[in-house]
Amino acid sequence: MSTDNPCISCGACCASFTVDFAQQELQSEGGCVPDGLTVTVNDSLARMRGTDHVRPRCAALVGTVGVKASCGIYEWRPAPCREFGLCAPMGRGDEACARARTRHGLAPLD
């Protein structure tokens, strides 16, 4: 990602959506996502801690949304986060990105 990519400093998606993923992605199950940053949803799903709060904010988010924010476990983030960020290499967002940015008072990306 280039240094002028807005996704490097945004973080709006990490403070807007519930992030559920397969339990198999947890470190304790042989995956990469640190168990301590998650909560159990049911026998097959885990959730990133903090993403189901009234004002969501993923426990792995570091920094200030819209100023300088990043994922503290970027290399080990769960599948939904990897999929959401598919537009990130080009520095453009999709409809969900626009909703998240608007929620935090940020203009949608072009």
C-alpha positions as CSV (number, residue, x, y, z in Angstrom):
1,M,0.0,0.0,0.0
2,S,1.3,3.5,-0.8
3,T,1.8,5.9,2.0
4,D,-0.9,8.3,0.6
5,N,-3.5,5.6,0.8
6,P,-6.4,6.8,3.1
7,C,-6.9,3.3,4.4
8,I,-3.6,3.6,6.3
9,S,-5.0,6.4,8.4
10,C,-8.7,5.9,8.4
11,G,-9.9,3.1,10.7
12,A,-13.6,3.9,10.2
13,C,-14.4,0.4,9.2
14,C,-12.8,-0.9,12.4
15,A,-15.1,1.3,14.4
16,S,-18.3,0.7,12.6
17,F,-19.1,-3.0,12.0
18,T,-19.5,-6.2,13.9
19,V,-16.7,-8.7,12.9
20,D,-17.7,-12.3,13.1
21,F,-15.5,-15.1,11.8
22,A,-15.0,-18.9,12.0
23,Q,-13.6,-20.2,15.3
24,Q,-10.9,-22.1,13.2
25,E,-9.2,-18.7,12.6
26,L,-8.3,-18.4,16.3
27,Q,-4.8,-19.1,17.4
28,S,-6.1,-21.8,19.8
29,E,-7.6,-23.6,16.9
30,G,-4.6,-23.4,14.7
31,G,-5.3,-20.0,13.0
32,C,-3.7,-16.6,13.4
33,V,-6.2,-14.4,15.3
34,P,-5.2,-13.8,18.9
35,D,-7.9,-15.4,21.2
36,G,-7.5,-12.5,23.7
37,L,-8.9,-10.0,21.3
38,T,-12.1,-12.1,20.6
39,V,-15.3,-13.3,22.2
40,T,-17.1,-16.5,21.5
41,V,-20.4,-16.1,19.7
42,N,-21.3,-19.8,19.4
43,D,-19.6,-23.2,18.7
44,S,-18.6,-22.1,15.2
45,L,-18.2,-18.3,15.4
46,A,-16.0,-15.9,17.2
47,R,-16.2,-12.0,17.2
48,M,-13.5,-9.3,17.4
49,R,-13.9,-7.9,20.9
50,G,-15.6,-4.4,20.9
51,T,-17.2,-4.7,17.5
52,D,-20.6,-5.4,18.9
53,H,-20.7,-2.4,21.3
54,V,-23.2,0.4,20.8
55,R,-20.3,2.4,19.6
56,P,-18.2,-0.3,17.9
57,R,-14.5,-0.2,18.0
58,C,-12.4,-3.3,17.4
59,A,-10.0,-4.2,20.2
60,A,-7.2,-4.4,17.6
61,L,-7.6,-0.8,16.3
62,V,-4.8,1.4,17.3
63,G,-4.9,5.2,17.0
64,T,-7.6,7.8,16.2
65,V,-10.2,7.1,13.5
66,G,-9.8,9.5,10.6
67,V,-6.5,10.9,11.9
68,K,-4.0,8.0,12.1
69,A,-5.4,4.5,12.8
70,S,-4.1,1.1,12.0
71,C,-4.8,-2.6,12.8
72,G,-2.6,-3.9,15.6
73,I,-2.9,-7.4,14.2
74,Y,-2.9,-6.6,10.5
75,E,-0.9,-9.7,9.6
76,W,-3.2,-11.9,11.7
77,R,-6.6,-10.2,11.1
78,P,-9.6,-12.5,10.4
79,A,-11.1,-13.2,7.0
80,P,-13.9,-10.5,7.1
81,C,-11.3,-7.8,7.6
82,R,-9.1,-9.2,4.8
83,E,-12.2,-9.2,2.5
84,F,-13.3,-5.8,3.5
85,G,-9.9,-4.3,2.7
86,L,-9.7,-5.6,-0.9
87,C,-10.2,-2.1,-2.2
88,A,-7.5,-0.7,0.0
89,P,-4.5,-1.2,-2.3
90,M,-6.0,1.3,-4.7
91,G,-7.1,3.7,-2.0
92,R,-10.7,3.6,-2.9
93,G,-13.7,2.5,-0.9
94,D,-17.0,0.7,-1.6
95,E,-20.5,1.3,-0.3
96,A,-19.7,-0.1,3.2
97,C,-16.5,2.0,3.4
98,A,-18.5,5.1,2.5
99,R,-21.1,4.3,5.3
100,A,-18.3,3.8,7.8
101,R,-16.5,7.0,6.9
102,T,-19.8,9.0,7.0
103,R,-20.5,7.6,10.5
104,H,-17.3,9.2,11.6
105,G,-17.7,12.5,9.8
106,L,-15.3,11.6,7.0
107,A,-16.0,12.1,3.3
108,P,-16.4,9.0,1.2
109,L,-13.4,8.0,-0.9
110,D,-13.6,8.5,-4.7
